[in-house]
Amino acid sequence: MIDVQRLRVLHEVARHGSFNKAATALLCTSSAVSQQIAALERTLGAQVVHRSTRGVRLTEPGRLLVEAAEAITAELDHAQQRITKLAAGRAQFTIATFSSGGRRLLPAALTQLCAQHPEVELTILEREPEDSLPLVRSGRADLALAYHFDGPSPARDGDRSGLTWLPLAEDPLWLVLPADHRHADTTGVHLADLAGERWVLGCLKTADLLRRYAALAGFDPQVCCSATDYFFAAALVAAGVGISLIPQVALDQMPGGLVAVPLEPPRPARHIGIAVARRRNQPTQPYIDALTSALFEVEPGVGRSTWQVVGRPKDVRRSAAGRRIRMPG
């Protein structure tokens, strides 16, 4: 039988790429790590790592074991979290959410949840998807409001994520300009028309996304600021530093004197959804059901704009033509 502790050691070796760094993370010696890996290989009858002067890399059996180790660790963490909640003696429910989505979408849904289940003790964690989804997988959060950009969703049927992804809405990125910008009075702008602009972006992921779409449009964007706050980016746009791309759910509470104009296709968008564990904690299932139902009922329009909802129950879809939004000021 495969020893779980040896799987943990292998996982650290894979994560760090060397025995020495894995040993530091595990608070042991590199010799002890080497011995654990050798014992694991004897048990399997197969090599799990290639050793070289440049470090170590996984073999195919090693990659399979690391995937299994991640799943096993998540299941054990999930069980520990369930035991902790049972010991607390009171219903607890933890939600992880990204900042702009949590601020725009969660309050109305939480109002319904608290009214329906006043006994529940809520914990809200502000986390980006790369951190919130592992929290759900391990049981440290019961639900995550998250997003992904282009490409497949972060969880799919039959994968090893241990998660179910419920698509909620598309959140297109809008072009945010000073009110006196030459494109401020247009109803749509092609990204190629912005080749000479300076960009102020409120998210590192948005900066990466802009570069990909700009490459398709035939130019390399001049990014003069990559921040971690959309409101800071908007303030810099209002000051005349540059222009920005801001997701629709973050367009409210922008500074005055700005205009949001839709980009012509192809245009980048975030895909917002809800992540829950496939093996859910049954005592918290009613809270998950109540919150997910309430989230699907939240009207996510911003100002005079609306967006397209892609995952409502019974496949109800909403859409509206894009229009420019002028911030008062």
N, C-alpha and C positions, 0 to 999 in steps of 0.2 A: 504494500500500500504506500502511496506517495505521502510523504510527511508534509503537513501544511506549513511548518516553520521553514522547511527548505524551499517551498514555493515562494514564501515571502522573501527569502534571501535572493532567489533568482529574479524576482520582480525588481528588487533594488539594484541588482547588477544590470538588468536591462535598462532601468531608468537612468542610471549614472554612467554606464558604459565602461566601468572598470571595477575591479575587486576592491581597490583602495578606497574609492569614493563610496562604494556600497558599504564597506566596513565602517566608514565614518558615520554614515546615516544610521547604521544599525548599532553603533556604539560597541563595536568589537574589532578584532584584528583582521587584516586581509587574509591571514593564514586560516582563520576560522571560516571565513567566507569561502575560500578555496576548498576547504574540507567539506563544507555543506554541499557545494555544487558537485564535487566528486562523488559524494554519497548519493546524491540525487541521480547522477548519471548511472551509477552502479544499479540502483533500484530499477531504473527504466531500461537499462541495457542499450542506451543511446546517448550520444553526445548532445548537450543542450547549449553549449557555447563554443565558439571558436576563439582560442586564445592567441594573441600576438603581441608584439612590442607596442603596437598602437592602442591596445586595449582589448576588449572582448566584444563580440557580437553574437547574437542569437542564431542558432541553427533553426531549421524548420520545426523539429520537435520542441525546441526551446520557445519559439514563438507561440506554439499551441499551448504550452504550459503557462506562459505568462498570461495569455487570454483567460485560461482557467483560473489562475491565481487572482486576477482582477475580479472575476465573477464570484469566487469563493469569499474573497475579502469583503466585497460589497454585501453579500448575504450575511456574513457574520456581523458586520457593522450594523446592518439593518435589524438583525435580531437583538443586538445589544441596545439599540435605540428603543425598540419596542419594550424591552424589559425595563429600561429606565423610565419610560412613560407609565408603564403599569405600576412601578414602584412609587411614582409621584402621587398616585391616588386621585388624580383629577384629569379630566380630558384635556389633552394638549394638542395643538395643531400648529405646525410651522410652515410658513410660506417663504420661499426665496423669490425675489423679483428684481429685475433690472430697474434702474431708477426712473426713467421717463415713462415706461409702461406701468410701473407701480403707482406713480403719481397720477397718471391719467385714467387708468382702468380699474385699479384695485379698490379705491374708496367706496364706490357705490356697491360693488360686489361684497365687500366686507361688511357694509351696513346691513345687507340682507342676511349674510351669514351670522352675524352677531344677534340679529333679531330672531332668527330661526333656532339658533343654538347658543343661548346665553351662558350655558355651562362651560363652554369651551374656553381654554386659556390660549390666546393667540400669541405667536411670536413671528415677527416679520424680519427677514434678513435681506439686506440690499446686496445683491450679488450679480455679476455678469454671468451669462450662460455657461462659460467655461468653468465657473465655480459652482453655479447653482445646480446644474444637472448632476454632478457627482454627489452633491448633498442629498438629492432625492434618491439616487441609486443606493446610497449607504444607509438611508433611513433617517438622516439628520434633518431632512426637510420632507414634508408630506407632499408638497406640490411646488412646482416652479413655474412662474410666468417668465418666459424666455423668448428668444428670437434666434433666427439664423438668416444669413444672407443667401446668395445664389447657391444652387446645388441642392442635394437631398437634405431632408430633415435630419436632425441629430439622432433620431430613433426610428427604426423601421421594423416591420413584422419579421420575426425570425432572426434578428441580429442579436449580438451579445451585450447590448447596452443595458438590458434589464429595465428599460423604460418604454412607456407608451407616449407617443406624441400626438396631441390633439390640436390640429391647426385652427387658429382663431381668426386671424386677419392679416391682410397685407398692409404694410406701413411704408408707403413710398417716400423716398427722399425728395424734398423740394429744394429748389434753388432759392436762396435767401439773399436779397439784394438791398442796397440803399434805395430809398424811394426815388432818388434822382438818377439812378443808373439807366443807361441807354436801353436796357431790356426790361425795365420795370413796368412798362405799359403793354407788354406782349402777353398773349395767352398761353404761350409755350415756347421753349427755347431748346434747340439742339445743342448737345454738349460740345460739338465741334465748333459752335459759334463762340465758345468761351475760352479758346486756346490761349489767348494772351492775358487772361485774368490771374490775379493773385488770390489764393484760396486760404480761408481760415476755417479749420475743421475742428469739431468738438468731440471727436472720437477717433482713436487710432485705427479702428476697423474701417471707419468711413474713409479715412485717408487711403487705405489699401484698396478699398472698393473704387474710389475715384480714379486711382491710377489704372486699374484694370479697364474701366469704361473709357477713360481718356485714351488709352492705348488703342482701343477699338476705333475711337474717333480720330486717331492720327496725331496725337500730341502728348507731350509730357507736362503734366500740370505743375505750376509753380506754387507749392504749398509753403506759405510763410509762417503758418502756425498750426501745429497739431496738438490740441488740448484734450482734456478728458471731461469737458463740460459743454453741452450745447448752448447753454445760456451765456457762458463766457464767450463762445465763438460768435454768437449773435451780437453781443455787446461790441466786439471788435469790428463786426460788419457795420454796425451803426456808427462807429467811430471813423469809418472810411478806410480801414486797413485792407479789406478784401471782400470776397463773396464767400458763401458757404453752402453746404448741403446739410439739411437738417430733416430728420424723420418727422412725419406728420404729427405723431403723438406728442412731439416736443415743441410744436409751433405755438402753443398757447403760452401766455406769459412772456412773450418776446418783447424786447424794447420797442418803443414807438419809432415811427419813421422808417420801417422796413417793409419790404414787399416779398411775398413768397410766390414764386412762379413755378408751375410744373415743368419738368423736363419732358421733351418729346422722346418716345421709345427709340431705342432701348434705354430704359432708365433704371437705376438701381432701386431696390426696395428691401426692407426687412420683412421677414415672415414671422409673425408673432404666433406663439402657441403655448400650450400648457403641457408640462411634462409631469407624469406620475409614474410611480413604480409599478411594474407589471404584477409583482407580488405585493399587494397593498395591505396595509395594516387595517384589518377589518373594523376595529373600533372607530377609526377615523374615516372610514369610507363614506358615511353620511355627510361629513363636512366637505370631503372632496366633491361629492355630487352636488352639494348646495353651492359651493363656490364656483365650480365649473359652469353650472347652469346660470349663475348670476353673471359671470364674465361674458357668456355668450349673449346676454341681454343688455350689456352696457353699450350705449351708443358712442362709438369712438370718434365721432366727428370733431373737428377742431375749427372753431370760429364758424365761418360760413362754408367750410369745405366738408366733404364726406369721403370715406374710403370704401374699398371693396372688402366685404367680409367673405372669407373663403371656406369657412368650416362650420356654419351654423347647423343646429339640429334640423333634420329633414331636408338638408341640402338647400336651405333658403339662402339666396344670394342677393346682395345689394351692390349697386354701383351707381356712380354719378360722374358726369363729365368733369375733368379738372378745370379749375378756375384759379385766377390769381387771388391772393389774400393780402389785403393791405392792413398792416398793424397801425392802430391809431397812434397819433403822436404829432 
